[in-house]
Amino acid sequence: MTIGARVLKTGMAVALAIYLSGLIGFPSPIIAAVAAIFTIQPSVYRSWQQIAEQFQANIVGAGIALAAGLMFGHTPIAVGLVCIVVITLSIRFKMESVIGLTLVTVVAVMEANSQSWSFAVERFLMVLTGMGAAFAVNILIFLRVRANSLCSRCIRLTTSFPCCCERLFRTR
C-alpha cells in the first residue's frame, strides 16, 4: 500500500480545517473537516474549479435551506424535499461533482435553523472554512513541488554550465 500526495493532502486539509475551526471558535469542527475532505483535489486547477463550483452550489443550497427551514421547519420530510430540490438544481446547472458537500450544507443549515438563523449561518461558515483549508493545502503543496522542481533544475543547470561553456569556447 502506498500513500500518495492526495492522501497526505487530505490529512493535512482535515487537520488545518479542525485547527482553524478551533481558532475561530466553532463549537464542533466536524462540518469543516467533512468539507475539507470533499474539496481536496489532485491539482490546483481542479481545486480552483471545485472551489468555484462548491461555493456557488453551497450559497444556493444554504439559501434554499434557510428559506425552507423558516417556511416549513426542519422536519425530516422538509429536509428530504430540500435535498431533492438541491440535487435537481445541481444537475440542471451541471454541478454534479459538488452535490455531496452541498447536501451536507443543506442538512447542517436546516438542522441548525431550528435554533436560530445565526447558528445556521455559522454552519455555512464552517463549510467555507473546510473548503478554504483544502484549497490552501492544495496551493501550498503545489508551490512546494514547483519550488523543488525549480531548485533541481537550477542545480542541474549550474552543474552542467561549466561543461557547456568549456565545449563552446574550446579551440579546435
JOURFEN-V297367 format. One record per backbone hydrogen bond with DSSP energy under -0.5 kcal/mol. NH is the residue of the N-H (numbers start at 1). CO is the residue of the C=O. Records with the same first field share a line. If there is no record, write none. Layout:
BEGIN
NH: CO ; CO
END
This chain:
BEGIN
4: 2
8: 4
9: 5
10: 6
11: 7
12: 8
13: 9
14: 10
15: 11
16: 12
17: 13
18: 14
19: 15
20: 16
21: 17
22: 18
23: 19
24: 20
25: 21
26: 21
33: 29
34: 30
35: 31
36: 32
37: 33
38: 34
39: 35
40: 36
47: 43
48: 44
49: 45
50: 46
51: 47
52: 48
53: 49
54: 50
55: 51
56: 52
57: 53
58: 54
59: 55
60: 56
61: 57
62: 58
63: 59
64: 60
65: 61
66: 62
67: 63
68: 64
69: 65
70: 66
71: 67
72: 68
73: 68 ; 69
79: 75
80: 76
81: 77
82: 78
83: 79
84: 80
85: 81
86: 82
87: 83
88: 84
89: 85
90: 86
91: 87
92: 88
93: 89
94: 91
95: 90
98: 95
99: 96
102: 98
103: 99
104: 100
105: 101
106: 102
107: 103
108: 104
109: 105
110: 106
111: 107
112: 108
113: 109
114: 110 ; 111
115: 112
116: 112
120: 116
121: 117
122: 118
123: 119
124: 120
125: 121
126: 122
127: 123
128: 124
129: 125
130: 126
131: 127
132: 128
133: 129
134: 130
135: 131
136: 132
137: 133
138: 134
139: 135
140: 136
141: 137
142: 138
143: 139
144: 140
145: 141
146: 142
147: 143
148: 144
149: 145
150: 146
151: 147
152: 148
153: 149
154: 150
155: 151
156: 152
157: 153
158: 154
159: 155
160: 156
161: 157
162: 158
164: 160
165: 161
166: 162
167: 163
168: 164
169: 165
170: 166
END
